[in-house]
Amino acid sequence: MEFSQARQEANRLTQRILELQEAYYQKDALLASDAEYDQLIAELQALEEAFPELAGDDSPTRSVGFGTGELFSPVTHAQRMFSLDNVFSESEMTAWISKIDALYDDATYLCELKIDGLALNLRYRNGTLVSAATRGDGTTGEDVTENALLVPSIASVLSGSGHPELVEVRGEVFFPLAAFEDLNARQALASDKIFANPRNAASGTLRQKSEGKSEAQRELMVKRLGGLSMIVHGMGAWDSPPVATQSGVYDILKSWGLPTSDEVRVVDSSRGVLEYIAHFEQHRHDVSHEIDGVVVKVDQFAYQAALGATSRAPRWAIAYKYPPEQVTTTLRDIVVGVGRTGRATPYAVLDPVRVAGSEVERATLHNQDVVKAKAILIGDTVVVRKAGDVIPEVLGPVVEKRDGTEREWVMPTQCPDCSATLAPAKAGDVDMRCPNAKNCPAQVRGRVEHIGSRGGLDIEGLGEVSANALTRPKTPSQPPLATEAGLFDLSLEQLFPIEVYVLDPDTDQPK
C-alpha cells in the first residue's frame, strides 16, 4: 500500500473509531460490537506500525476514553487513569507473559475478572470520600460524586485505620445481572428506554443529573442508583503504600470496607494464568455480573514501575478478551418488521435460549440477502451468539441436524402492516422498503416512539409501549393517532379509552 492510500485509510478508520467512542462514552449508545471496535483499532495500529508517520499523539490507538461531556464538572485525576491493551488468544497471552518472565524470573501474576462496567476513580482524603469521577480521557473525568454516594457499595467514609492523607481508588461500577434484568423490566413497563447491556445501563444511571427532574423522576433515579454495585481493582495516587504488591493493596482496600472481588488469584506461571482464563470462560455465568474477559497484572509494584506505560496503557497489565459465547436453538420462524424509515427487516424467531447472560428470543437478519448467505431454513437448529456479547446474531445452521421438515423462507412482497408493495428505494439496494410513509401504522408508530426518545424531544413515558398504544391500541378500534402530526393535539377524551395492557386471566399479569 502506498503512503497516500495508507493515510486515507487511517483517516477513515480514525473518524469511524471516534464516532463509536463518542456514542459509547458520551451518549451511552452502542453502534458496534466490541469485536468490531477492536478490529478497527487493530487495523489502525497495523497501519501506524507500517507507516509510523501516521501515528500522531492524538491517534485513538494512543488515547484513553473520549474526554468529558457538558453535564458534569471536570475533575483532574491525581494520577492518570489508563486503558488496557487486549489479547485474544492463548498464544498472545503466553507471548506477553514470556516477555515479562525474560526480564523478571520471579514475577507473579494477579488474575481478576474483567467487569463490563463503568470505570470510576474514588478520591479519599483522610478516609473521607471527596470526589468520584469517571475516567474521561484518562487525565480529566466527570464529577459524579453526588450520584456515587447513593451507590450502596461505595463507602463515603473508610472503615479501619491507617488511611493516607490522599488516596485514589479505582474500580468498576456495574449492574449485577439480576438488577439489570429488573431495571429493563421496569423500563419496559414505564415505556422508557431499554438498555442494550449492563455497561450502558450503569453509565446512563451514574451519569444523570437530578436538576430539572420531577419528584417522581428523582425517586426513580435514586432507586436506579441503589441498584448499582462497585468492585475496586487498584489505586491511583498513594505516595507510600505499606505493601509491595497489587494483591497486598487489595487486602488493605478490603480492610477499609471497600468491595473487592472474591475471584482474584495470584499465580506464578503462564500455565496458571491460562487455567484461570479457561475456568472462568466455562463458568462466566456463575458470576453475578457481566464479564468479557480476564485482566492479568504483574503483582510486584517494583516490576510495574520498571515496566512503565505507553500513553494509553500500562505495560505491566493486559486484558484477555473472551470470544462471544455461542449456543444452539431452533429457528421457529422469520418475521418482517417495518421501522420508522420504512425499512423492512427480517427477524429470526427463536426458541428462548440463554446466551451471554440473558435470554434471547429474536435476532435481526438485516435483509433477504443475509438470510440467503447464511443458508438458514425455518425449523433449522441454528448457532446463536451475541456479537460483542451484546447483540444477538444467528451465525448459521447446524446442517447435520436437519430432518427434512425444514422449509425455505421467502421475503414477502407486501408490507405486513399496511399491505403496500415492498421495493428497494433505488436500483441496487438490498433493503426492501414500504413506500407508504404517511399511512403505514408501523412507520407512524416508529416515528412517534422516536419523537419521545432522548434523540427526539425526550418525552417522559412516550416509548415503545405508549407509541404502540396510540397507533395500534387493543381498544378502541380506531387509533387516536393516524399520523404523528396529531400527537400534540390529543385530548384526554381520546386517551381515556386506550387499553395499553390486557391482563392475562391466569396470571393477572399484563400480556
C-alpha positions in Angstrom: 0.0 0.0 0.0 1.3 3.4 -0.9 1.6 6.2 1.7 -1.3 8.2 0.2 -3.6 5.2 0.4 -2.5 4.4 3.9 -3.2 8.0 5.1 -6.6 7.9 3.5 -7.4 4.6 5.2 -6.1 5.8 8.5 -8.2 8.9 8.3 -11.3 6.7 7.6 -10.6 4.4 10.5 -9.9 7.2 12.9 -13.1 9.0 12.0 -15.1 5.8 12.5 -13.4 5.0 15.8 -14.1 8.5 17.1 -17.7 8.2 16.1 -18.0 5.0 18.0 -16.2 6.4 21.1 -18.4 9.5 21.3 -21.5 7.3 21.1 -20.2 4.8 23.7 -18.7 7.2 26.2 -20.9 10.3 25.9 -24.2 9.0 24.7 -24.3 5.5 26.2 -25.1 4.2 22.8 -23.7 1.0 21.2 -23.2 1.4 17.4 -20.9 -1.6 17.0 -19.9 -4.7 18.9 -16.7 -4.9 21.0 -15.3 -7.3 18.4 -15.9 -4.8 15.5 -14.4 -1.9 17.5 -11.4 -4.0 18.5 -10.9 -4.9 14.8 -10.9 -1.2 13.8 -8.3 -0.4 16.4 -6.2 -3.4 15.3 -6.4 -2.2 11.6 -5.3 1.3 12.6 -2.5 0.0 14.7 -1.2 -2.1 11.8 -1.2 0.9 9.5 0.6 3.0 12.1 3.3 0.3 12.5 3.8 0.1 8.8 3.8 3.9 8.4 4.9 5.4 11.7 4.4 9.0 10.5 0.7 8.3 10.6 0.8 7.7 14.4 0.1 11.1 15.9 -0.2 11.8 19.6 -4.0 12.2 19.2 -4.5 8.8 17.5 -7.2 6.7 19.0 -4.6 4.0 19.4 -2.7 6.2 21.9 -5.6 7.8 23.7 -7.9 6.8 26.6 -11.7 7.2 26.6 -13.3 10.2 25.0 -13.0 13.2 27.2 -15.8 14.7 29.3 -19.3 15.8 28.5 -21.1 19.1 29.3 -23.4 18.0 32.1 -20.8 17.5 34.8 -17.9 19.5 36.2 -14.4 18.3 35.2 -12.1 16.6 37.7 -8.4 16.2 37.1 -7.1 12.8 38.4 -4.1 13.0 40.7 -2.7 10.1 38.7 -3.6 9.2 35.1 -6.3 6.5 34.5 -5.1 4.2 31.8 -6.9 1.8 29.5 -5.7 -1.7 28.8 -4.2 -3.4 25.7 -6.0 -6.6 24.6 -5.1 -10.1 23.6 -7.5 -12.6 22.1 -5.7 -15.9 22.1 -3.7 -18.2 24.4 -0.6 -17.8 22.2 -0.8 -14.0 22.5 -1.3 -14.3 26.3 1.7 -16.7 26.6 3.9 -14.4 24.5 3.1 -11.4 26.8 4.0 -13.4 29.9 7.2 -14.7 28.3 8.4 -11.2 27.8 7.8 -10.4 31.5 9.4 -13.7 32.6 12.5 -12.9 30.5 13.0 -9.7 32.5 12.0 -10.9 36.0 12.2 -14.7 36.6 10.3 -14.4 39.9 7.4 -12.3 38.6 4.0 -13.4 39.7 0.7 -12.5 38.1 -2.6 -11.3 39.6 -5.6 -12.6 37.7 -9.0 -11.0 38.0 -12.3 -10.8 36.1 -12.8 -8.1 33.6 -16.0 -6.5 34.6 -18.0 -4.9 31.8 -18.9 -1.7 33.7 -18.0 2.0 34.0 -14.5 2.9 35.3 -14.6 5.2 38.3 -12.0 6.9 40.4 -12.7 7.5 44.1 -10.6 10.1 45.9 -10.4 9.8 49.7 -8.8 12.4 51.9 -8.0 11.2 55.4 -10.6 8.4 54.9 -13.4 10.6 53.7 -14.7 10.5 50.1 -14.2 13.9 48.5 -14.8 13.1 44.8 -15.9 10.3 42.4 -15.1 10.8 38.8 -15.4 8.9 35.5 -12.2 8.1 33.6 -12.9 10.6 30.8 -9.8 10.9 28.7 -7.6 9.4 31.4 -6.4 12.8 32.7 -9.8 14.6 33.3 -13.1 12.9 34.2 -16.6 13.9 35.1 -17.6 14.7 38.7 -20.3 12.2 39.6 -19.8 12.4 43.4 -23.4 13.2 44.3 -24.7 10.1 42.4 -21.8 7.9 43.6 -22.7 8.5 47.2 -26.1 6.8 46.5 -24.4 3.6 45.3 -24.6 1.2 48.3 -21.1 -0.4 47.9 -19.3 2.9 47.7 -18.1 3.9 51.1 -18.4 7.6 52.0 -16.1 7.1 55.0 -13.5 4.3 55.1 -13.5 1.9 57.9 -10.4 0.6 59.8 -7.3 2.7 60.3 -4.1 3.8 58.7 -5.8 5.9 56.0 -3.3 8.0 54.0 -3.9 11.8 53.6 -4.8 11.2 50.0 -5.5 8.0 48.1 -7.3 7.3 44.8 -9.1 4.0 44.4 -10.1 2.7 41.0 -12.8 0.3 40.2 -15.8 -0.6 38.0 -19.5 0.4 38.6 -21.9 -2.1 37.2 -25.4 -3.6 37.4 -25.5 -7.1 38.7 -27.3 -9.2 36.1 -30.4 -9.7 38.3 -30.6 -5.9 38.9 -30.1 -5.2 35.2 -33.0 -7.5 34.2 -35.2 -5.9 36.8 -34.3 -2.5 35.6 -35.1 -3.2 32.0 -38.4 -4.9 33.0 -39.4 -1.7 34.9 -38.2 0.5 31.9 -40.4 -1.5 29.6 -43.4 -1.2 31.8 -42.8 2.6 32.0 -42.4 2.7 28.2 -38.9 4.1 28.8 -35.5 3.3 27.2 -34.4 -0.3 27.2 -30.7 -0.6 27.9 -28.7 -2.7 25.5 -26.3 -4.1 28.2 -25.4 -3.7 31.8 -22.5 -1.4 31.0 -24.7 1.2 29.1 -27.2 0.9 31.9 -24.6 1.7 34.6 -23.2 4.6 32.6 -26.6 6.0 31.9 -27.6 5.7 35.5 -24.5 7.2 37.1 -24.1 10.0 34.5 -27.5 11.6 35.0 -28.4 14.9 36.7 -31.2 15.4 39.2 -31.8 19.1 38.2 -35.0 19.7 36.3 -36.5 16.3 37.2 -39.9 15.9 38.9 -40.0 14.4 42.4 -41.1 11.1 40.9 -38.2 11.2 38.5 -35.8 11.9 41.3 -37.2 9.0 43.3 -36.7 6.7 40.3 -33.2 8.0 39.8 -32.3 7.2 43.5 -33.8 3.7 43.1 -31.7 3.0 40.0 -28.5 4.3 41.7 -29.3 2.0 44.6 -29.3 -1.0 42.2 -25.7 -0.3 41.2 -22.6 -2.1 42.6 -18.9 -1.4 42.5 -15.8 -3.6 42.7 -12.4 -1.9 43.3 -9.4 -3.2 41.4 -6.5 -0.9 42.0 -5.3 2.5 43.1 -4.1 5.8 41.6 -2.4 8.3 43.8 -0.9 6.9 47.0 2.5 8.1 48.0 3.8 5.2 50.0 1.6 2.1 50.2 2.8 -0.1 53.0 2.9 -3.2 50.8 4.9 -4.3 47.8 2.2 -6.0 45.7 -1.1 -5.3 44.0 -2.6 -8.2 45.9 -1.4 -6.7 49.1 -3.2 -3.4 48.3 -6.4 -5.4 47.7 -6.2 -6.7 51.2 -5.8 -3.2 52.6 -8.7 -1.9 50.5 -10.9 -4.7 51.8 -10.0 -3.9 55.4 -11.2 -0.3 54.7 -14.6 -1.6 53.8 -14.2 -1.3 50.0 -15.7 -4.1 47.8 -13.0 -6.3 46.3 -13.6 -9.4 44.1 -13.6 -12.8 45.7 -12.3 -14.3 42.4 -8.7 -12.7 42.4 -5.9 -15.2 42.1 -2.1 -14.8 42.1 -0.2 -17.4 40.0 3.5 -17.8 39.1 3.3 -19.1 35.5 1.6 -18.8 32.2 0.0 -22.2 32.9 -1.7 -20.7 36.0 -2.9 -17.7 34.0 -4.3 -19.9 31.2 -6.0 -22.2 33.7 -7.7 -19.2 35.4 -8.8 -17.9 31.9 -10.2 -21.3 30.9 -12.0 -21.8 34.2 -14.0 -18.6 34.0 -14.7 -19.0 30.3 -16.6 -22.1 31.3 -18.1 -20.5 34.5 -18.7 -16.9 33.4 -22.4 -17.2 34.1 -21.8 -18.4 37.6 -20.7 -14.8 38.4 -23.3 -12.3 39.4 -22.2 -9.7 37.0 -21.3 -9.4 33.3 -17.7 -10.2 32.4 -16.0 -10.1 29.0 -12.6 -11.4 29.8 -9.7 -11.6 32.4 -7.3 -8.9 33.4 -3.7 -10.1 34.2 -1.3 -7.8 36.1 2.3 -8.2 37.3 1.8 -8.3 41.0 5.0 -6.7 42.2 5.0 -2.9 42.3 8.7 -2.7 41.7 8.3 -4.5 38.4 5.3 -2.4 37.5 7.3 0.8 37.9 10.2 -0.6 35.8 7.9 -1.7 33.0 6.1 1.7 32.9 3.3 2.5 30.4 2.6 3.8 26.9 0.4 6.9 26.5 -2.6 4.6 26.5 -2.0 1.6 28.7 0.4 0.1 31.3 3.0 -2.4 30.0 2.5 -4.5 33.2 -1.2 -5.4 32.6 -3.1 -6.9 29.8 -6.7 -7.9 29.1 -7.6 -11.3 27.7 -10.9 -10.9 25.8 -13.2 -13.9 25.6 -14.8 -14.7 22.2 -18.5 -14.2 22.0 -20.4 -17.2 23.5 -22.2 -19.5 21.1 -25.2 -21.7 21.7 -27.7 -23.6 19.6 -31.5 -23.3 19.4 -34.4 -23.8 17.0 -35.3 -21.2 14.3 -39.1 -21.3 14.6 -40.0 -18.5 12.1 -38.7 -15.5 10.2 -40.9 -12.4 10.5 -40.6 -9.0 9.0 -40.7 -5.7 10.9 -41.0 -2.3 9.4 -39.3 0.7 11.1 -39.9 4.4 11.1 -38.0 4.9 7.8 -39.9 2.1 6.0 -37.1 -0.4 6.0 -38.4 -3.9 6.1 -36.1 -6.1 8.3 -36.4 -9.9 8.7 -36.1 -11.1 12.3 -35.4 -14.7 13.5 -37.9 -16.0 15.9 -36.1 -18.5 18.2 -36.9 -20.9 20.9 -35.8 -19.0 24.0 -32.2 -19.6 24.8 -29.8 -18.1 27.4 -26.7 -16.6 25.8 -24.1 -14.2 27.4 -26.2 -13.7 30.5 -29.7 -13.1 29.1 -32.5 -14.8 27.3 -32.7 -14.4 23.6 -35.9 -15.0 21.5 -35.3 -12.8 18.5 -32.3 -11.7 16.3 -32.1 -9.4 13.4 -31.3 -10.9 10.0 -30.9 -7.5 8.3 -32.2 -8.3 4.8 -33.1 -11.1 2.5 -29.5 -11.3 1.1 -28.2 -12.0 4.6 -30.8 -14.8 5.1 -29.7 -16.4 1.8 -26.0 -16.0 2.6 -26.5 -17.7 6.0 -28.4 -20.6 4.2 -30.8 -21.0 7.1 -34.2 -22.7 6.9 -37.2 -22.3 9.1 -37.1 -25.2 11.5 -33.3 -25.4 11.5 -31.1 -25.8 14.6 -29.1 -22.7 14.4 -26.0 -21.3 16.1 -26.6 -18.1 18.0 -24.2 -15.7 19.7 -24.2 -12.1 20.9 -21.8 -10.1 18.9 -19.6 -8.4 21.4 -21.6 -10.2 24.0 -24.4 -7.7 23.3 -26.2 -8.0 20.0 -28.0 -11.3 19.2 -26.8 -12.8 16.0 -27.7 -16.0 14.1 -24.4 -17.4 12.7 -25.8 -20.3 10.6 -27.5 -23.7 10.6 -26.3 -27.0 12.1 -26.9 -28.8 8.8 -26.4 -32.3 10.2 -29.4 -31.9 12.4 -31.8 -31.3 9.5 -34.6 -34.0 9.2 -36.4 -32.8 6.1 -39.1 -30.8 7.7 -37.3 -27.5 7.3 -38.6 -25.0 4.8 -37.2 -22.1 2.9 -38.2 -18.5 3.8 -39.2 -16.1 1.1 -39.2 -12.3 1.6 -42.8 -11.1 1.4 -43.8 -8.7 -1.4 -46.2 -6.7 0.8 -45.7 -4.6 3.9 -47.0 -6.7 6.9 -48.6 -3.6 8.4 -50.3 -1.8 5.5 -50.0 -4.2 2.6 -48.2 -1.7 0.4 -45.8 -3.3 -2.2 -42.3 -3.5 -0.8 -39.5 -2.3 -3.1 -35.9 -1.0 -2.9 -35.6 2.7 -2.5 -33.3 2.8 -5.6 -31.8 0.3 -8.0 -29.1 -1.8 -6.4 -30.3 -1.5 -2.8 -30.5 -4.8 -0.9 -33.0 -3.4 1.6 -36.7 -3.5 0.9 -38.9 -0.6 2.0 -42.5 0.2 2.4 -43.3 3.3 0.3 -46.4 4.2 2.3 -44.6 6.6 4.6 -47.6 8.7 5.6 -50.1 6.0 6.5 -48.2 2.8 7.3 -49.0 2.1 11.0 -45.6 0.7 11.6 -43.8 3.8 10.3 -46.1 6.1 12.2 -45.5 4.1 15.4 -41.8 4.2 14.9 -41.8 8.0 14.3 -44.0 8.6 17.4 -41.6 6.5 19.5 -38.6 8.4 18.1 -40.2 11.7 19.0 -40.4 10.6 22.6 -36.9 9.3 22.7 -33.8 11.1 24.0 -32.7 11.6 20.4 -36.1 13.4 19.8 -38.0 15.5 22.3 -37.2 13.3 25.3 -40.9 13.0 26.4 -41.2 11.0 29.7 -43.4 7.9 29.2 -43.6 8.1 25.4 -41.7 5.0 24.4 -42.4 1.7 22.6 -45.4 0.7 24.6 -47.1 4.1 24.5 -46.4 4.6 20.8 -47.9 1.2 20.1 -51.0 2.0 22.2 -51.5 5.4 20.4 -51.2 4.0 16.9 -52.4 0.3 17.3 -54.3 0.0 20.6 -56.2 -3.1 21.7 -59.1 -0.7 22.3 -60.6 1.4 20.9 -60.7 0.0 17.4 -59.9 3.4 15.9 -56.4 4.6 17.0 -56.1 8.1 18.4 -53.1 8.7 16.1 -53.2 8.1 12.4 -50.1 10.3 11.9 -47.5 11.8 14.3 -48.8 15.2 13.4 -51.7 14.8 15.7 -49.5 13.9 18.7 -49.7 17.3 20.4 -53.5 17.7 19.7 -54.5 14.7 21.7 -57.2 15.2 24.2 -57.9 13.4 27.5 -61.2 12.1 25.9 -59.1 10.4 23.3 -56.6 8.9 25.8 -59.0 7.6 28.4 -60.3 4.7 26.3 -56.9 3.4 25.3 -56.2 0.0 26.7 -52.4 -0.3 26.9 -52.3 -3.8 28.6 -54.6 -6.7 28.7 -54.4 -8.8 31.9 -53.8 -12.5 31.4 -56.7 -14.1 33.4 -54.5 -16.9 34.5 -51.6 -14.9 35.9 -53.2 -11.4 36.4 -50.2 -10.0 34.7 -50.0 -7.7 31.6 -49.8 -9.5 28.3 
